[in-house]
Amino acid sequence: MDFELSEEHQMVERMVYDFARNEILPSIREHDRNGTFPHELLPKMAAQGFMGICLPAKYDGAGMDFISLGLLSEGLEWADSSVRETIAVHLGLHALPIFQWGTEEQKERFLPPLATGENIACFGLTEPGAGSDVAAMTSRARKEGDTYVVSGEKMWITLSDVADRFLVFAKTSQEEGTRGITAFLLERGWEGLTTGTIKGKMGVRASNTGWINMDGVPVPETHRLGEEGEGFKIAMSCLDNARYTVAAGAVGLMKYCLEASVSYARQRRTFGQAIGDHQLVKQLIAQMKQRVDLGELAVRKVGWLKNQGRRNTRETSMAKWYCTESAFATASDAVQVHGAYGYSDEYDVERHLRNSKSAVIYEGTSQIHQLMQADYVFGNRVDRPLRCEMPAYDPDYWQN
Amino acid sequence: MNIIALVKQTPDTAQLSASMDGLRLSAEGGPRIVNPWDEYTLETAIQAREEHGGKVTALCLGPPEAADALKTALAMGVDEAILVSDPAMADSDSLTSARILVAAIRKIGRFDLIVGGRAAIDGNTAATAVQVAALLGVPLISYVADIGSLDPEHRTISAVRLLEKARETVTSRLPALITVVKEINEPRYPSLIGIRKAARASIPVWGCNDLELDASTVGAGASGVDWKTELPTTREANVEMIDGGPEDAARTLVDRLMEEKVI
């Protein structure tokens, strides 16, 4: 057993945190206040190789492993959840599923522009009336020759108005429940495809969240991902990727809140001493550190499982549940340590608290994850092998 | 072009810790980083290679851990990295360090341009690179904020120096040594592909034997600088409040100042 980050991982961690400190922090507060998407960051992130960090070099990816993906997510969310969301969606929910489920032709065609950031991609599963209850989706696809005609509406879609590639799910069969769902790769500009932005979010205000409307969009068969009826399995495997980045990001958010709270508790004095010398503030700090350490362990374990090519749905769910709930509690405690100042957007902990609430809702609410964990324990839920498993990380394959 | 980038590893001054009496700063156990000025050094060298071709060699004098700074240099994009390290070299002053670096540069062989940072944030002498130029007998252009032109064919460089109240353009023949300031460029981050390459790289370490240096000519024993800690002297001051109305108070104040021979 080895808990040390490798030299390579340490360099990635240092670089990502430097990037977050120098490129994201200076402008993110204004983006959050104005509810604007930081478009200027995308080319910078692409130039660093972030958009395809764990895609193989043969598809123009950076060829790094899943621990590196976790470190990237952590470092970005240390600065702001919105920026991490871009990686979670673009890579975790779109590019990696193509790598896992796509034909070789699809991988060669679609992955390189995603890895280089030439294309930005999103994921459309949730609908106005179907969130965690995926089988309730009403989007449908009708086959006409070698084309599918897709209609329906997707809601709460991160990057909907920024992306030019869309992985969406629609029912090709109404009778088969989740087994009637199929995955499709759509492109901006196609007839019948429109998008919009949702305003007034509580947090992640520097991220773009919106809707996708599909009104009889003709989708060539070459743009179907996986087999007909395989969409639900694909969607769930996508979540194994994205939930990992969400969990890792939550650790980054907690680290920021802890650092800010320690720094503030050293400076701020009440009753003749630094507030960090008061026992009840110490308790808050200790609890924050406990969550950071345990969350980091959970995330690193999932990264390791992914590198081994081992199924990690349960562990990823556990990490996502624990880390996002912990991040919400930690950000709340950080605001408490900062007192009235923490309640204003003069200090970043206020933004982190608003951001942290979103992650206990999306990618499976905390309640869904608790049900999943209980079902695993009772033996009601067993992960069966998939037709296309994510392969184990092999540097020789990934980097050549 | 053969370019040599002089790189130093320094403590991260943002993370120094103060001793309990508040009088000493300690970098012990803290993170060590590439000297921030040398990030500009590396960017300058890499940009010159990108424009004119050739090779960048990063050269660092320091303890074995300083290899980490060279890994960062490799991840940023230098072609080769060499660590000069030997227990006998510990605590060399700037002139002794310059002598060691010159021996290493001679071992590297042909060079067209040497780039260094304006100073290192730990010692902050701004002397080592200058002394390297003097010992090599090559022209020095310090505090470079812009390279106007670099012409390997005609063997010239024209650079703008950032002075306190002026900018000065200097043209020199090559080979030359320049030290750069932060106005010169925006250092790149190490890329992921660069990190992969750097993590795999093995960095040669040159000691006294490799450089044919007598151990007695390097290190603290051979250095002329003797470091001493001087604390600021404490100054005693009293506060005396003068009561009364403005006129009376002014009169009393003048009397007191004359008494103390201030006026």
Interface residues (C-beta under 8 A of the other chain):
Chain A: S6 E7 E8 M11 V12 R14 M15 D18 F19 A47 Q48 G49 F50 I53 A57 A62 G63 M64 S68 Q399
Chain B: K71 T72 A75 Y189 P190 S191 L192 I193 I195 R196 A198 A199
